């Protein structure tokens, strides 16, 4: 009989624990969260201390039944979810759902035999400070989402939403785009001279630094005229070394990874998106099958903002460095600078066993698992190695009326680069130069430059910016990026750069105009600190939520009062509502305030102005009023100036002209097939449209794609021909007039 039941989140973690514990414990997985706030209602009692109402996650009901049954059989239940506030909340929800009176809680930061043994020897109770910290965040996020979403639906489009942290991330992306749009490039020039030691073939470059008589202040060359004047003055000049300075420079390694830096390097070095990096890291933490060794946890817990390393791990990695590379590669352990607001409960992300090198286990890992483990392993080992040493040389060279400067460096000792790999710095490798030495001149190279706008964020640099501003926490960085890109479509990724969409800019403008506090990075950072204080027990969670909710309600009330109708213009379609500014993925537009009852809309330019329709010298064939050129969601079109009373739209010549194909419609058998051109390209359709809705797109070969095969068999219901079609289960026959005529039972049947 097992001594007890251990509940973890995932089957992979359960398998790894089972390898250590054998039959001593029954180890089962909860499959993540078992309770959450309801999906279709807010689920928070605002007037009753912000009491949350949790519901069992529908997909977990079977799992809960199995866990209840197992819990009744075992003497004790041990909750072993992840060692953070999210894991603590999962443990609490499990205890509530399973009605466990005195649950035992264990935590371990790496899934190794020793770590699990120590955890089982010192179980504890549930830490309600961590639970309340998670509840506070969940409730605040739910209040933001459910209070702001209806407002955004009425102003932009249905189905979108706002988040406490994602709104700040979106604002950063939009603000950066505004900076780029407003940026004005400034011209500048550099003048380089190509030189060599006398009689030697190796050349090097020196850059114009200052006038020979102008002191040490660097001066700028603003335009081509100034650059050419300098070149003219240097005609026939001789070049001589007037000063040489040599010094040794050290470059130390970075500390081991934390969540944010792992996501940044995975993105920039491995081209792995943050949410994918976290998914792979979760696999490495929970355990990977290593052949005869079985399921093995390869890295420590991957959600951490501490660079601390345990004394045992520190000693083991130093022993590996000394034994494999030599004592001269051994570095001095340094206390890393803490990230603002960092929690020091966890270690940094490191391999569970430094002797398990990436190459030794490569055959057992997927390509992504290998690449990420290799990155973690090398960063950890490098962090305990000696600095790299450079011999740096700076030479000042006089040429005519000017002084040039040449820089070069030579790697004297590779240090941590032995494991991490050398990063190219683009510096020259200078020859040995002596003061007073004359040099051979080869060429002058003036070059034009323009100042560059700030770069658009990548997923990696956005995470770095959020971390530096104290916004979000290790578990939220990847979901934040995923929310603004994939979930809401506020940001799109092109060439790995983040661009705000029109909807994103419209939402950000509304948030800044009416909810500036929520989208303010400083306010969000302060709220994060207060939520962290709940976790440490210095604050109660309800007052923190109340202090947030009061201003949110006031802002929402003010926004709703200020924007019932953006303009005094009466809707020209229903004559009841007023026109309001809105936005969609097709751009800004004016819509009726009575939407969806009235669906009037008028396109706007990106600057928010209505494009002036151009009247044409052509009468409307329906009402006689002049036609006009307008702009809609699909581009320009010609329509009646009497809209909305007259809804005539002129088709293109290619659309208006229907070219006969000489074939009968295979669906109705009465009309002729004609070739037309639509929004998505050429197609063939029945000439009897809309009485017959048959159509088939044209293939790349210019011929209609094969439609259903017409059979010599009439439909017993309507008399039209039967056709042979193909579905998910193979070929079948049905009425050609489907769906108008579904055919009797038994007519739609499989073809033998």
Helices and strands as residue ranges (DSSP letters): E 4-8, H 11-21, E 25-29, E 35-37, E 44-45, E 51-52, E 54-56, G 58-60, H 61-73, E 77-79, H 85-98, E 104-105, H 113-121, H 128-155, H 166-182, E 187-197, E 203-211, H 224-233, E 239-251, H 259-270, H 274-286, E 288-289, G 291-293, E 295-296, H 311-324, G 327-329, G 359-364, H 367-383, E 388-399, E 402-413, H 417-420, E 438-450, H 459-468, H 477-482, I 483-487, E 491-494, E 497-500, H 502-514, H 521-536, H 541-562, E 579-584, E 587-592, E 601-603, E 614-619, E 626-632, E 635-640, E 649-650, H 653-656, E 659-664, E 672-678, E 681-686, E 695-697, E 709-714, E 721-727, E 730-735, E 749-750
